[in-house]
Amino acid sequence: MITVHHLGVSQSERVVWLCEELAVPYTLRRYDRDPTTRLAPADYRELNPMGIAPVITDGDLVLGESGAILEYVIAKYGNGRLAVGPDKPNFADYLFWFHFANGTMMPSEMGDVISTMLGLKEVYPILAMLKDRSERAFALVESRLGDVPFFAGTEFSAADIMMLFPLSTMRAFTRRDLSRLPHVGAYLQRIGERPAYRRAMAKGDPGMSPMLA
Ligand SMILES: N[C@@H](CCC(=O)N[C@@H](CS)C(=O)NCC(=O)O)C(=O)O
């Protein structure tokens, strides 16, 4: 059975959520962040060379990276459910949004994380560049969700599981205000109605209300 090593308030919520959506049996092991540094604790860091979340173990396998883990679980235990294959017209949309989450959206948000944590008022060129990129990313997301209910199209998919974190829990680390993005707001409510999402968040981060508003 897979063990999902979940670091509190982190991208590993995706893996818990995926297992709940697919009804894949798993053991959940929770770890709290260091209260001072907000980094992973020592026992999490020992799990793999990067020492960052998420990590799963499956027998002798130790696997990191959200996207790799999602693909592994879907292919190995989910019978391909929640992926969109090349035979479907929205295959490219699925790939785009699945990879946009960590390929562009999360890195663009890091500028905001840095300036929030350091309390920076001054605008540094590199942070301005990331902010501009992040604004464009959120505008693209708003536009997409105005056209379709889920990132890959009409059906919920693993692209939604990748994309939700930068729209929701990531705001524990940034000052991002979503009030002027109504389609994103409606999407977050839609996701909040999913029983598997609610179960995952209740199990993974029992002390936290899902950041859907
Ligand atoms: N691209 C990686 C990003 C992993 C990552 O940055 N994880 C953060 C949590 S969201 C982490 O482990 N932070 C704690 C630390 O760095 O000690 C993935 O999605 O797996």
The ligand as an SDF file (V2000), in Angstrom:
LIG
                    3D

 20 19  0  0  0  0  0  0  0  0999 V2000
    7.8870   20.9780   -7.3710 N   0  0  0  0  0  0  0  0  0  0  0  0
    7.8350   20.3900   -6.0600 C   0  0  0  0  0  0  0  0  0  0  0  0
    7.7760   21.4850   -5.0330 C   0  0  0  0  0  0  0  0  0  0  0  0
    7.9290   20.9650   -3.6460 C   0  0  0  0  0  0  0  0  0  0  0  0
    7.9130   22.0510   -2.5800 C   0  0  0  0  0  0  0  0  0  0  0  0
    8.3720   23.1880   -2.7780 O   0  0  0  0  0  0  0  0  0  0  0  0
    7.4000   21.6860   -1.3940 N   0  0  0  0  0  0  0  0  0  0  0  0
    7.2820   22.5830   -0.2770 C   0  0  0  0  0  0  0  0  0  0  0  0
    5.8730   22.5330    0.2970 C   0  0  0  0  0  0  0  0  0  0  0  0
    4.6590   23.2280   -0.7290 S   0  0  0  0  0  0  0  0  0  0  0  0
    8.1620   22.1200    0.8840 C   0  0  0  0  0  0  0  0  0  0  0  0
    8.4040   20.9460    1.0350 O   0  0  0  0  0  0  0  0  0  0  0  0
    8.5490   23.0600    1.7530 N   0  0  0  0  0  0  0  0  0  0  0  0
    9.2010   22.7470    2.9770 C   0  0  0  0  0  0  0  0  0  0  0  0
   10.7020   22.8360    2.9130 C   0  0  0  0  0  0  0  0  0  0  0  0
   11.2380   23.3210    1.9140 O   0  0  0  0  0  0  0  0  0  0  0  0
   11.3430   22.4460    3.8860 O   0  0  0  0  0  0  0  0  0  0  0  0
    6.6470   19.4420   -5.9870 C   0  0  0  0  0  0  0  0  0  0  0  0
    5.5500   19.8000   -6.4060 O   0  0  0  0  0  0  0  0  0  0  0  0
    6.7970   18.3100   -5.5260 O   0  0  0  0  0  0  0  0  0  0  0  0
  1  2  1  0
  2  3  1  0
  2 18  1  0
  3  4  1  0
  4  5  1  0
  5  6  2  0
  5  7  1  0
  7  8  1  0
  8  9  1  0
  8 11  1  0
  9 10  1  0
 11 12  2  0
 11 13  1  0
 13 14  1  0
 14 15  1  0
 15 16  2  0
 15 17  1  0
 18 19  2  0
 18 20  1  0
M  END
$$$$
